[in-house]
Amino acid sequence: MPILPPQDLSDALFLVWSEGLPLVERIRRDLMGDFRILADIRCRWTPEKTYANFQRLYRNTILKEALNQPFTSRKVTDPEFHLFYVRSEDHKACLHRSAAWEVERVNPDFVAKKALYRDWTDDVSDFPYLVHCAATIEEVRLQTTLLLGPAKAQRLWSGQPLHDTELNQDLIGAHGWPDRAVAFEVLSLCTSWCVFGSANHLLHGDERELLELLVEDRKAASAALGLIHQRDDLLRRTGKLVCADSIVDCDLYWPGDGCLDPLWESRVIRDRVQASTNVYFPNDEHTLFIAIYREYVHRETARPEDIARLAGIARKISHSGWLTESMFSERQTMLKLLSGYMTVRNYVLVEPVGFNRVLASDAVRWLPTATPAQPGSDEPWLIRWASVLSHWLLPRGLRRQLISALRRLGVLRH
């Protein structure tokens, strides 16, 4: 398993952007007074990659049409900056609200230093954000990997100092990946993930097929892989992974994306198994029932070519072989089986959002759903029963319109 940043909020990464470089010596002396400095490096990017580097570092989307646009910023007039990686012996924690109103768990000492250094920048510039601090575990994990590469990042996380004083390179993967193995290594250091769906081609070297990944953090995964997205992909689900000998279509899935119950998706990542170096798969149980869900819930008709594959997995994990190949040809049987599996684990049917999937009509009837709002007990019994039946018989949009109209007419009081 890869070495990851300490989970006690003891580490932070400080970046001093170009306009703040006159403050580096003053910041260095202050950091040395309170922390152990493990890396003290002057860094430079190539001008043509500065835009994409910034987008990835801050977990923003890289859009295809913006790749070649000139980069302009008040705080970075030159793609040169200084990097400090520090470790604290005081493992305090507090909740902090970021400038983007994200509530984060951080070490308050690092946040206080960032505020102090930004006050100092008033002496050299009128721009307030010349000093960046990655203080959350997630930020440290992503940004250290992208800036320094896997080997140096893991060295720092293990507490060993770097002796580099200068680094002239763009973010790792900025010029494409030599192969998928390197991309997966970086992804594994930046966020937790596993393959989603059938992906035997990953183990057999076929670079042509669609790459589907279930990730813990969609933005971190896109940044780690350097995915290039289209503007019309609103959720930034689909991107291009650029490798030396191919450009691969990559689809991202994540807990809460509308493909599966978010609890289920989180457990898939938690229970993943390592198939080879830096490649993770769902365990057999999740593999089987995710495949059943996608075949019988997101399709009105299951594909015959997948039945043999599903039956092969079923033979491995079903007690006494009760889950037979013939059952996969009986659609209602499979939906009943899936319903039993989901009910025990508190999973519910979710409506696909933002990607090309539909809910099969019979799946909606058979599978567990979130508990519908119950009509008030003082409603007439006929209205109450009509409301319950409408939940099962009418499409959601039409049902909402009908309920809204009945409330305006005073037929429904709740």
Summary of the structure (lengths in Angstrom):
residues: 414
radius of gyration: 25.8
end to end distance: 53.9
largest distance: 77.9
contacts: 1233
relative contact order: 0.09
helix: 44%
strand: 17%
